[in-house]
Amino acid sequence: MTDATDTDARATVVLVHGAFADGSSWNGVIERLQADGVPVSAPANPLRGVSADSAYLASVLEEISAPVVLVGHSYGGAVISDAAAKANNVVGLVFVAAFAPDEGESLGEVSATSKDSILGSAQVAHRVSSPPGSAPVVEFSIDPAKFHDAFAADLPSDHALVLAATQRPVAEAAFSDRAGAPAWKHLPSWAVVATSDKAAGTDIVRSMAERAGATITEIEGSHVIMISQPEKVADVILNAVAATSSERVAA
């Protein structure tokens, strides 16, 4: 692995999607980053829980021989902060309408304090099969009838219906796992706060970004701000790439 202090390597951007989504949610951002010549990857997030998903992401990061700017959307914010604490090549974090929990916090407890989020009332629980002898696994999806208002209110209704039909359920552990020591305490961070976020909750996203000391950009839009306004989100990521590159050169 290339050490994160290598000043000759341009940072690779790794985009981590959140719950009820997949890597295609980053397509508009990826197009803009690639047009700027930035190496980019959007691996699948298993959505099995913060502990399992961050361990998986850390193994993905081990395979990248360059410094990494790690970007997370929504639940993916908890995953990137935990995974970056296990990796030695992450040079910056970008939270996009994302959670940035502190050590010991669970997203279920934090989300319950939001005055802006309506996601809880839009979720549907499912019991799915598990290995013999194990208890059934509980997963959550979003009621398709409520998907547009709760998750993607600034997208056309027909686009939201497609996203609802292709959503990936998330395991209950995503909400109950407690976060480990967060990487935002020692890495430079940026945050996009969507001002009409009814899923994660604008109030929670903003307060977490402020606590993390992130450079904050507020954009009017819904929780899926990277889909509705990919150019603005890409600009924040490019700023993070430029800033972390400058810091490595200066060092």
C-alpha positions in Angstrom: 0.0 0.0 0.0 1.2 3.5 -0.7 1.6 5.5 2.4 -0.8 8.4 2.8 2.1 10.8 3.0 3.2 10.0 -0.5 3.0 13.5 -2.2 3.3 12.1 -5.7 0.1 10.2 -5.8 -3.2 12.0 -6.4 -5.9 11.0 -4.0 -8.4 8.4 -5.0 -12.0 9.2 -4.1 -13.9 6.4 -2.6 -17.7 7.0 -2.5 -19.8 5.0 0.0 -23.5 4.9 -0.4 -26.0 4.8 2.5 -29.0 2.7 3.4 -31.8 2.0 0.9 -29.4 2.8 -1.9 -26.5 1.4 -4.0 -23.4 2.7 -5.7 -25.4 4.1 -8.7 -26.6 6.9 -6.4 -23.2 8.5 -7.0 -23.3 8.3 -10.9 -23.7 12.0 -11.4 -20.9 12.8 -9.0 -18.6 10.1 -10.6 -19.1 11.6 -14.0 -17.9 15.0 -12.8 -14.9 13.6 -10.8 -13.8 11.5 -13.8 -14.1 14.5 -16.1 -11.7 16.3 -13.8 -9.2 13.3 -13.9 -9.8 12.2 -10.4 -9.5 8.4 -9.7 -12.8 7.3 -8.2 -14.5 4.1 -6.9 -17.9 3.4 -5.5 -17.8 0.0 -3.8 -20.9 -1.8 -2.6 -21.8 -1.1 1.0 -23.1 -4.4 2.5 -25.6 -2.6 4.8 -25.3 -5.2 7.5 -24.3 -2.9 10.4 -21.6 -0.3 11.2 -19.2 -2.9 12.6 -19.4 -5.3 9.7 -19.6 -2.7 7.0 -16.7 -0.7 8.3 -14.5 -3.8 8.5 -15.5 -4.6 4.9 -14.7 -1.1 3.7 -11.3 -1.1 5.6 -10.4 -4.2 3.6 -11.3 -2.4 0.4 -9.1 0.5 1.3 -6.2 -1.8 1.9 -6.3 -2.6 -1.8 -5.9 1.0 -2.9 -2.3 2.0 -3.4 -2.9 5.8 -3.1 -4.1 8.3 -0.5 -7.9 8.2 -0.2 -10.5 10.9 0.3 -13.3 8.9 1.7 -16.9 10.1 1.1 -20.0 8.8 2.7 -23.7 9.5 2.2 -26.2 9.1 5.1 -25.5 5.9 7.0 -22.3 5.7 4.9 -21.0 8.6 7.0 -20.9 6.3 10.1 -19.2 3.6 8.1 -16.5 5.8 6.6 -15.5 7.3 9.9 -15.2 3.9 11.6 -13.4 2.4 8.6 -10.9 5.3 8.3 -9.8 4.7 11.8 -8.7 1.3 10.7 -6.9 2.4 7.6 -3.6 4.3 7.1 -4.2 5.8 3.7 -7.2 8.0 4.3 -6.3 11.6 4.2 -9.7 13.3 4.4 -13.4 12.6 5.0 -16.5 14.1 3.2 -19.9 13.7 4.8 -22.8 14.1 2.3 -26.1 14.4 4.1 -24.4 12.0 6.4 -24.2 10.9 10.0 -20.8 11.5 11.8 -21.4 9.7 15.2 -19.0 9.9 18.1 -17.7 6.8 19.9 -20.4 4.9 21.6 -23.3 6.5 19.8 -25.9 4.5 17.8 -27.7 5.9 14.8 -31.1 4.7 16.1 -30.7 6.7 19.3 -29.4 9.8 17.5 -32.0 9.8 14.8 -34.8 9.7 17.4 -33.8 13.2 18.6 -34.2 14.8 15.1 -37.1 17.3 14.7 -36.6 17.3 10.9 -36.5 13.6 10.1 -39.7 11.7 9.1 -37.9 8.5 8.1 -38.9 6.5 11.1 -42.6 6.6 10.2 -41.8 5.7 6.6 -39.8 2.5 7.3 -41.2 -1.0 7.0 -39.6 -3.9 9.0 -39.0 -7.3 7.4 -37.9 -10.6 8.9 -35.6 -12.5 6.5 -34.1 -16.0 6.6 -30.9 -16.6 8.5 -28.6 -19.6 9.1 -30.2 -22.6 10.8 -30.3 -22.2 14.6 -30.1 -18.4 14.3 -32.8 -15.9 15.0 -34.4 -14.3 11.9 -32.7 -11.1 10.7 -34.6 -7.9 10.8 -34.2 -5.5 7.9 -35.8 -2.2 7.0 -36.9 -0.7 3.8 -38.9 2.5 3.0 -42.5 2.3 2.1 -42.6 3.1 -1.7 -45.6 5.3 -1.1 -43.6 7.4 1.3 -40.2 7.3 -0.4 -40.5 10.5 -2.3 -41.5 12.7 0.6 -39.1 11.1 3.2 -36.1 10.5 1.0 -36.1 12.2 -2.3 -38.5 15.2 -2.3 -36.5 17.3 -4.8 -36.5 14.6 -7.5 -39.4 14.1 -10.0 -41.9 11.6 -8.6 -41.2 9.1 -11.4 -37.5 9.1 -10.6 -38.3 8.6 -6.9 -40.5 5.6 -7.8 -37.5 4.0 -9.6 -35.3 4.5 -6.6 -38.0 3.1 -4.3 -38.3 0.0 -6.5 -34.5 -0.6 -6.5 -33.8 0.2 -2.9 -31.6 -2.1 -0.8 -32.9 -3.0 2.7 -30.6 -2.3 5.6 -30.1 -4.6 8.6 -31.3 -3.5 12.0 -27.7 -3.5 13.2 -27.1 -0.3 11.1 -29.2 1.5 13.7 -28.2 -0.4 16.9 -24.4 -0.9 16.4 -22.4 1.6 18.5 -19.8 3.6 16.7 -16.1 3.1 17.3 -13.5 5.9 17.8 -14.3 8.3 14.9 -11.6 9.2 12.4 -13.0 12.8 12.1 -11.2 13.5 15.4 -7.9 13.4 13.6 -8.6 13.8 9.9 -9.7 17.0 8.0 -13.4 16.8 7.2 -15.9 18.4 4.9 -19.7 18.2 5.0 -22.6 18.8 2.7 -25.7 19.7 4.6 -28.9 19.4 2.6 -31.3 22.0 4.0 -34.5 20.0 3.4 -33.2 16.6 4.6 -36.2 14.7 6.0 -34.3 11.3 6.2 -31.2 11.8 8.2 -32.6 15.2 9.4 -30.9 18.5 8.6 -30.7 19.3 12.3 -28.7 16.1 13.1 -26.5 16.3 10.0 -25.6 20.0 10.7 -24.9 19.4 14.4 -22.7 16.4 13.8 -20.8 18.3 11.1 -20.2 21.2 13.4 -19.0 18.8 16.2 -16.6 17.2 13.8 -15.1 20.6 12.9 -16.0 20.0 9.2 -15.9 22.6 6.5 -19.6 22.9 5.9 -21.4 23.6 2.6 -25.2 24.0 2.9 -27.2 23.2 -0.3 -31.0 23.5 -0.7 -32.3 20.0 -1.4 -33.4 16.6 -0.1 -31.5 13.7 1.4 -30.3 12.6 -2.0 -28.5 15.8 -2.7 -25.8 13.9 -4.6 -28.5 12.8 -7.1 -30.4 16.1 -7.4 -27.3 18.4 -7.4 -24.3 16.3 -8.3 -22.2 19.2 -9.5 -22.3 21.0 -6.2 -21.5 17.8 -4.3 -18.6 17.1 -6.7 -17.3 20.6 -6.1 -17.0 19.9 -2.4 -15.2 16.6 -3.0 -12.8 18.3 -5.4 -12.1 20.9 -2.8 -11.3 18.2 -0.3 -9.0 16.5 -2.9 -7.2 19.7 -3.6 -6.8 20.6 0.1 -5.5 17.2 1.1 -3.1 17.2 -1.8 -1.7 20.6 -0.8 -1.3 19.4 2.8 0.8 16.4 1.7 3.0 18.6 -0.5 3.5 21.1 2.3 4.5 18.3 4.6 
